[in-house]
């Protein structure tokens, strides 16, 4: 049996392709097949981070190695099933592989997620081991994506409201990108990733791509429209109004409705519709009285309307909720578009908020 490419001794026959290859030319053939499949099915690009689920076996680690060598940005995900020595040895192999190639490996443990390792789950459910394993893997992958998205939002709050500490900024970005990598088929995870990447990393283009990917998966996702309406801070007033209104139509009593109303307030403010901006801010406050940003938006809109006493009252509420608030710190944290930042800064000073 000879190699189809070089005529040397073949080590592998592929009957489907009516071919045999030596070791170097099989690897070359395999790499080409992977590249053609990615291109033909438009799976992903080199600008995206690809999450590779790995088991420690040759197939998954071989695929991860191929993607790395092809120049893709990757991260690995190992699901620790808790199957005695097998899981420990598999995890060790994955960690060694990632360390040797300077890649990130995320590890999720079934026992932590569902309360027991796979052997115990199998005993309790009396289902085949593969059934318990498959369900747990899918649950963990979806759970991990959403957990990283919410973790990013928690760190975003800490960064904006607790002194702009660099470790919180980095944690926001790290968790947001993990949500993006894990959640390619999870609209909620993508929406959370987009929000945090836009607001804290200030990569508005990447945020918009995440929102659009989420809507491609679930065109009627009110959750995505609520979080996506944050594009108002990027100066996209028309899109923010469209998405916020759609979110409120889809889920008018949603606990996140205050997000949409605050986005509408920002967008109306940018368009110099200060009456509408003030009314939207009031509705946001009704939805969540403890959200200081809505009070800030109300203060700005009222200052522009010349209602200075009311603006100062709203500003005092901002400081009661967020004693460390300053205009400069807040602008530095979220980097609003100049079309919003300049007039809003002026209005907030009139309302009495500190620089």
N, C-alpha and C positions, 0 to 999 in steps of 0.2 A: 504494500500500500504506500503510494507516493503522495507527497504534498502537491496540491494543485498549483501552488504558486512557484515553488522553487525546484520541484522534482526530487527533493530529499526525502528521507524516511518520515512518514507521517506518524503522528502519535494519536490522532483523533479523526474519526470518520463522521461526517454529518450527512446522513442519507437524505434528509429533507432538501439539502442543497446539492446533492450528488457530488460531494467533494470531501477531500481529506486534507489535513493540514499538519505541518510540523508545529512545534510549540510557538516559535516567534510569529509565524504567519497566522496561526489561529488567533492569537491575541490581537493582531492587526485586523483580522476579519471581524472579531467580536467588537472591537472599538468602533469600527465602521458601521456595523449593524446598529449599535446603540445610538450613534450620531444620526443615522438616517431615520431611526424611529422617533427620536426627539424632534427632529425637523418636520417629519411627515405629519405627526400628530400635534404639533405646536405645543409641546408639553410645558416648556419653560425656556427662559433665556438666561444668559450669563449675568444679567443685571438682577436676577432674583436669587434668593437663598433657597436651595433645595434641601428639604429634610429627608434623610434616608433612614428608613427603619431597618435596623440591623439586629441580627440574632447571634452573631459570632460565627456563623457558618460561612462557607466559601462563596455562596451565591450572593448574599447581601453585602459582604465585605468586598467581594470582587466588583460588584456594581458601584459601590461607594468609591473604590479606588479608581475605577474607570472615569467617573464623573470628576474626581479631583484632577486626574491627569489631563482631562479634556478642558480644564480651566473653569469649571463651574464653582460657584460659591456654595458650599455645602455645610451641613451640620448633621450629626447622627442622633438617632433616638433608639435607646435600648430599653425594652420593657422587661423588667426583672420579674419573672413569673413565680419565683420562689420554689423552683423544682430542685431542691436539694443541691448536690454538688454540680449538677448540670448547669444551673443558672449562674452559680458562682464562676465556673470555668468560662462560660459564655461571656459573662460580663467582663472578666479579666481580659479576654481576647479583644473585645471591643475597645476597652480602655487603652490597651497597649497599641492597637491599630491607630486610634485617634491621636494618642500622644506622639507616636512616631511620625505622623503627618501633620502635626500641629493643628488638628481639627477639634471643634467643639463636639462633645458627646453629652447629650441630655439623658439622664437615667430616671425612669419612673417605675415605682414598685407597686405591683398588684396588691400586696399585703397592706400597704398604706392606704390605697384607694378604696378597696372593698372589704378590708378587715381580715383577710385570710389569703394565704398563697394558693396557687392553682390546685395542688393536691387536696387541700381541705375543701375548696369550692366544689371540686368534683365529687367528693364524698357526700357533701350536704345536698347537692342538687341531683346526684345520681344520674348525671348526664355524662356522655363521653368526654374525655379529657379535652379533646380538640374543640368541642363545642364551648366548654367553659373558657378555654384559652382564647378562642377567636372573639367571643363576646367581650371578654375583659380587655383584649388589645384594642378593639375599636373604641370602647368606652374610655380607656386611658388616653388614647390619642386625641379624642375630642375634648376630654376633660383637661388635658394638659394645655391645649391651645387656649381654651377659654380662661383657665386659671392664670396663664401668663398675661392675657389681655387685662384681666381685672387687677393683677399685681402691678402692671404698668400704670393703671389709673390711680391706684393707691399711692405709688411713688410720685406720680404727677402732682397729686394733691399735696404731698409732703414738700415737694420741690417748690411749688408756687406759694404755699402758705406757711412754710416753716424755715424760711431763711435761705432759700435757693442753694441748698447744699449740693455740692457736685456729686456726691455718692448717690443722692436721690435722682438727679438728672440721668446719671449713667444707668441706674437701675431701671428707670422708666424706659429708656431706649433699649436696654438689653431685653427686658421682658416683652416690649412691643415687637421687637424683631423675632423673638421666639414665637410669639403668637402668630406673626405673619408666616413664619416657616412651618409651624405645626398646623395652622388653620386654613390651608389652601382650599379645603372643602367645607369650611365653617364660616358662614356669613357673619355671625356675631363676633367671632375671634378676629376676623379681618376688619370689622368696623372699629373694634377697640384698638387694634394695632394702628389703623389709620389715624384715629383721633390723637393718640399719644405721639406718634411719629410727627404729625403736623404741628401739634401744640408745643412739644418740648424739643424735638430734634430740629424743628423748623424746616423739614423737608416736605414742602407743600405738594410737590409733584408726586412723591412716593405715597403720601397720604391719600391723594386723590385716586391714585391707581388702586390702593387697597379698598377704598369705598366702592369704586366701580367694579372691582372683582367681587366684592360682597353682593352687590346688586345683580351682577350677572348670575350668581348662584341662587339668589332669592330676591326677585324683582319686587316683591311686596313686603319686604322686611322693614317694618316700622322701626325696629331697633337700629338698623343701618341708617335709615333716614334721620333719626334723632341725632345719632353721633356724627353722621356725615354733615349735618347742618352747621357743624363747627367750621366749615370752609368760609363762613362769614368773616372769621378773623383773618383769613388770607385775602380779604377784599373781594371775594366772589359773591357779591350781594345777590345777584339774580338767582344763582344756583342755590344759595343758602335759603332764600325765600321759597323757591320751588320745593326743595327737599323738606324744609321745616313744615310747610303747609301740607305736604303729602303725608308726613309722619303723623301729624295731628288728625288728618282725615282717616288714616288707617287705624289709629289707636288713640282716640281723643282723651281717654281717661288714664293713659299710661303714666306710671310713676316717673318716667323720664321726660314727660311733656314739658317740664320747665326748661329742659335743654333747648327744645325747639323754640320756645318763646324767647329765650335769651338770645338765640341766634337771629331770630326775627328782629329783635331790638337792635342788635349790632348792624344788621343789613339796612334797616330803615334809617338808622343814625348815619350810616355812610351816604345814603341817598338824600340826606338832609330832611327826612320826614320825621321830625322830632316829636310831633304828637303821637304818631304811630309807634315810634321807638319807646316813648314813655308808657303807652298802653301795653305794649308787648312785655316791657319790663315788669309792669304791675302783675300781669298774668303769670309771668315766671315766678314772681315772689309768692303769689297765691299757691303755686304748685310746690314750691320749696322755700319757705320763709328763711331758712338758714343758709341759702346760697348767696354769699356776699357779692358775687359778680352781678347778679340781677339788681341789687341795690345800687351798685356802682353805675350800672347802665342807666338806671332811673335818675340818679343824681346828674349824670352827664346830659341826658335829654332835657331834664327840667332846667338845668343851667342855660342850655341853648334857647329854651323857651322864655327865659327871663324870670322864671319862678324861683328866685334865689333862696327864699326861706325854705321852700319845700325841698330844693336841691340840697341845702345844708342838712336838713333833717335826714334825707336819704344817705348823705355822706356819713353822718354820725352813726347810722345803723351799720354801714360798711365797717367802720372802725370798732364798733361793738362786737361784730362777728369775727373780724380779722384785725386785731390790734396792731399787727406789724405791717399793715398795708401801706405801701407808698406807690405813687404813680410810676416812678422810675424803675423800681424793683419789679413791679408787675409787668411793665412793658418789656423789660429785659428778659423776663421769664418766658413770655409767650410770643414776643416779637410780632405784634399785630401789623397788618399792612399799613404803610404810611397814610393812605387815604382815610384810615380809621384812627391811627395813633395820634396824628397831629391835632385834629379838631377835638378828639375825646380828651386828650391831655389838657388842652386849654379849658375845656368845659369842667373837668374835674378840679382843676385849680380854682376856678370860680366858685365851685361848690364847697371848697375848703379842705379838700383832701391833700395830704402832704406830698411834696415832691420826693 
